[in-house]
Amino acid sequence: MTNITVRISDELREKMRSLSDINWSEVVRRAIEERVAMEMARMKKNKEAIIEAGQQVDSIFERLRAKYGVVKYDSSKTIRDWRDRRYCATS
């Protein structure tokens, strides 16, 4: 096992000492384990949402391509123009 250091106030330390029957290491360990599990679940949910959004974009793209065919359009130029207007505007 690895040790970590946690800083707490003197006031909190005194309160913890008054509850000497509690294994504070175990309390902290369980809290960290629960938080890690919660964050891992959140990351998995976000990843699934990103994958789903990508699939929806691909579906829309395929429907538009089926309807209109291949369109020669450089979206990067449009994005650059809008960024220049937003961030480089002097007026």
C-alpha positions in Angstrom: 0.0 0.0 0.0 1.0 3.6 -0.5 0.8 6.3 2.1 -0.6 9.8 1.4 -0.6 13.0 3.5 -3.8 15.0 4.0 -3.7 18.4 5.7 -6.6 19.2 8.0 -7.2 22.1 10.5 -6.1 21.8 14.1 -9.7 22.2 15.1 -10.8 19.2 13.0 -7.9 17.1 14.3 -9.0 17.7 17.9 -12.6 16.6 17.0 -11.2 13.5 15.3 -9.1 12.7 18.4 -12.3 12.9 20.5 -13.7 10.1 18.3 -10.7 7.8 18.8 -12.7 4.6 18.1 -13.0 5.5 14.4 -10.4 4.3 12.0 -9.8 7.5 10.1 -7.6 5.8 7.5 -10.4 3.5 6.6 -12.8 6.4 6.4 -10.5 8.3 4.0 -9.8 5.2 2.0 -13.5 4.4 1.5 -14.2 8.1 0.6 -11.5 8.0 -2.0 -12.6 4.7 -3.5 -16.2 6.0 -3.8 -15.0 9.2 -5.5 -12.8 7.3 -7.9 -15.7 4.9 -8.8 -18.0 7.9 -9.3 -15.5 9.7 -11.5 -14.9 6.6 -13.6 -18.6 6.1 -14.1 -18.9 9.8 -15.2 -16.0 9.4 -17.6 -17.6 6.3 -19.1 -21.0 8.1 -19.4 -19.3 11.1 -21.1 -17.4 8.8 -23.5 -20.7 7.0 -24.4 -22.4 10.3 -25.0 -19.5 11.5 -27.3 -19.7 8.3 -29.3 -23.5 8.6 -29.7 -23.1 12.2 -30.8 -20.5 11.2 -33.4 -22.8 8.5 -34.7 -25.7 11.0 -35.0 -23.4 13.4 -36.9 -22.3 10.6 -39.2 -26.0 9.6 -39.8 -26.9 13.2 -40.7 -23.9 13.5 -43.0 -24.9 10.2 -44.8 -28.5 11.4 -45.3 -27.3 14.7 -46.7 -24.8 13.1 -49.0 -27.5 10.6 -50.2 -29.8 13.5 -50.9 -27.4 16.1 -52.4 -24.3 14.1 -53.4 -20.8 15.1 -52.5 -20.4 18.8 -51.9 -17.0 20.4 -52.3 -17.1 22.7 -49.3 -14.1 23.6 -47.1 -15.6 24.1 -43.7 -12.2 25.0 -42.2 -12.2 28.2 -44.2 -15.6 29.2 -42.8 -14.4 28.3 -39.3 -11.3 30.4 -39.7 -13.3 33.4 -41.1 -15.6 33.3 -38.1 -12.8 32.9 -35.6 -11.0 35.9 -37.2 -14.2 38.0 -36.9 -14.7 37.0 -33.3 -11.1 37.3 -31.9 -9.4 39.6 -34.3 -12.0 42.3 -34.8 -10.7 45.8 -34.1 -14.0 47.6 -34.4 
